Amino acid sequence: MTEQVTRATFDEVMVPNYAPASIIPVRGQGSRVWDTNDNEYIDFAGGIAVTALGHSHPKLVDVMREQADKFWHVANVMTNEPALRLAQKLTQKTFADKVFFCNSGGEANEAAFKLVRRYAFENFGPEKNEIISFFKSFHGRTLFTVSVGGQPKYKEGFEPTPQGISHCDYNNIEQLKALISDRTCAVVMEPIQGEGGIIPADIDFAKQVRELCDQHNALLVYDEVQSGVGRTGSLYAYQQLGVTPDVLTTAKALGNGFPVGAMLATDAAAKSLGFGTHGSTYGGNPMACSIAEAVLDIVDTPEVLNGVKSRHDMFVAGLEAINAKYSVFKEVRGMGLLIGAEVVDSYKGNAKAFVSAALEEGLLLLVAGPDVVRFAPSLIIPEADIKEGLARFEKAIEKVVKANAAA
Ligand SMILES: Cc1ncc(COP(=O)(O)O)c(C=O)c1O
């Protein structure tokens, strides 16, 4: 007999590293989600920028079923057709010549960070091992990725962590100039910081980072785990910046919720992960790769990418109209459908209050740090759902503002 589970079961049997909401979603369709009580929600969160084609996309469900009937797994002592096709598409559509598959963003970054060290080791010697990244950046939860990440709270209590890593302020080229040297093997950046508060890179800054890397024979790694796969209105955000990295990591939306990650690299860089240097049991499995191939086929079309731009405008206009009434945000910013609304000082540290109130109004939202409400919906969210979701958001804001005035 199946035992009844509720939100309380979480506290009984799960490690307390998460604090999930009170509701338990059980099914989704497009940009709508239903919970155990059949309450319906509009999804402006997309997991966390994951379900770029919404829930239960019919084409993805078909592809998944088809592949499930064929086979799910083959060890990496053999290759498989879906992995080869996906790698072919990723290399055709980007700067990259070579691909390594894994299962998550953190793993893709782990591979990238190992690659840049190994590349410098083989080409320049062991002293060239320093990695520079940016404060507020987020690259995953493994020991190496929390160390490269620019948020000390994620490292606390896990020391000793990998060494040879330093950080400077994002969009501050002078600080980077002061840090970079011939011992630097790589600079790692998100082209738009996600978890750090939805902060886009200045184009000039991004260009100068590339130049500094070239001057010091350092590789440039773009973490596009959150910004990739159409999220910003181009397949990858670097394609809008006019800056090409040497290594790029992608995950999240690549599988639309099915776990898959990839590290893309130039030929020159990829050579350094020679036979036996790195690996993953599940990386490149045929299930994940067949789904990711279908995701790419759908996302990388003018219809979807242009739709991201028009939906961005709808979101920004809607949020600004709401803000004109309530004055709760100091800035609405972002690229494509990765949008952040930073709260004014009177709500500083309390962006979560808006997200919790939104949940009560039937709207799934996210924060990006303590001060920013984050919107990362499906790239194909219907306009009617955007309108309805924004109306629910306005009700949530009204509640928070009233509660605040009464306090
Ligand atoms: C930019 C970035 N890199 C890496 C990660 C980690 O990805 P994962 O949770 O799949 O390991 C995330 C997740 O939020 C991210 O936003």
The ligand as an SDF file (V2000), in Angstrom:
LIG
                    3D

 16 16  0  0  0  0  0  0  0  0999 V2000
   24.6540   30.3920  -13.3030 C   0  0  0  0  0  0  0  0  0  0  0  0
   24.4750   29.0600  -12.6400 C   0  0  0  0  0  0  0  0  0  0  0  0
   25.4750   28.1810  -12.6500 N   0  0  0  0  0  0  0  0  0  0  0  0
   25.3640   26.9720  -12.0790 C   0  0  0  0  0  0  0  0  0  0  0  0
   24.2200   26.5970  -11.4370 C   0  0  0  0  0  0  0  0  0  0  0  0
   24.1340   25.2390  -10.7850 C   0  0  0  0  0  0  0  0  0  0  0  0
   23.3580   24.3830  -11.5550 O   0  0  0  0  0  0  0  0  0  0  0  0
   22.8100   23.0150  -10.9280 P   0  0  0  0  0  0  0  0  0  0  0  0
   21.9200   23.3720   -9.7970 O   0  0  0  0  0  0  0  0  0  0  0  0
   22.1180   22.3450  -12.0780 O   0  0  0  0  0  0  0  0  0  0  0  0
   24.0090   22.2470  -10.4720 O   0  0  0  0  0  0  0  0  0  0  0  0
   23.1380   27.4840  -11.3960 C   0  0  0  0  0  0  0  0  0  0  0  0
   21.8870   27.1250  -10.6800 C   0  0  0  0  0  0  0  0  0  0  0  0
   21.1260   27.9580  -10.2510 O   0  0  0  0  0  0  0  0  0  0  0  0
   23.2690   28.7470  -12.0040 C   0  0  0  0  0  0  0  0  0  0  0  0
   22.2720   29.6490  -11.9870 O   0  0  0  0  0  0  0  0  0  0  0  0
  1  2  1  0
  2  3  1  0
  2 15  2  0
  3  4  2  0
  4  5  1  0
  5  6  1  0
  5 12  2  0
  6  7  1  0
  7  8  1  0
  8  9  2  0
  8 10  1  0
  8 11  1  0
 12 13  1  0
 12 15  1  0
 13 14  2  0
 15 16  1  0
M  END
$$$$
